[in-house]
Amino acid sequence: MSRFKGELYRDPRRGKIAGVCAGLSDYFGMELWLVRILFITAVLLSGGPLFIVVYVACWFILDKKESSHAERKQPEEIPVSVKFKVWQKGEPPRQALFDLKVRLSKLDDRIQNMERYVTSPEFTVSREIDKL
């Protein structure tokens, strides 16, 4: 699911040290915390110096991301983000389980309908016509 979003910049506004991980998260379309975890894991597993040198090099090589007027909003203008994951909604566990059960039952119904169609004679005839 890597969607490249143009050029690679570092984003010191969202970064902890120099914004290199923030820039990588924007470039690859990943969550910032995941990029940070991957970097720290790489530093710990490789012994450290290689990835730290790469980070410092990126700090000096990459340009800063220019903040547009839309990104410089006042705190009261920032829209409220909608949480999509169950644990982010803040709903009680029973309600979350009920919602998941409803979603899974709808998914089960769709799968059963697809199985019925694929095993039907109509699908076989349609497939044979497409082969002609």
Secondary structure, 3 states (H helix, E strand, C coil): CCCCCCCCCECCCCCCCCCHHHHHHHHHCCCHHHHHHHHHHHHHHHCCHHHHHHHHHHHHHCCECCCCHHHCCCHHHCCCCCCCCHHHHCCCHHHHHHHHHHHHHHHHHHHHHHHHHHCCHHHHHHHHHHHC
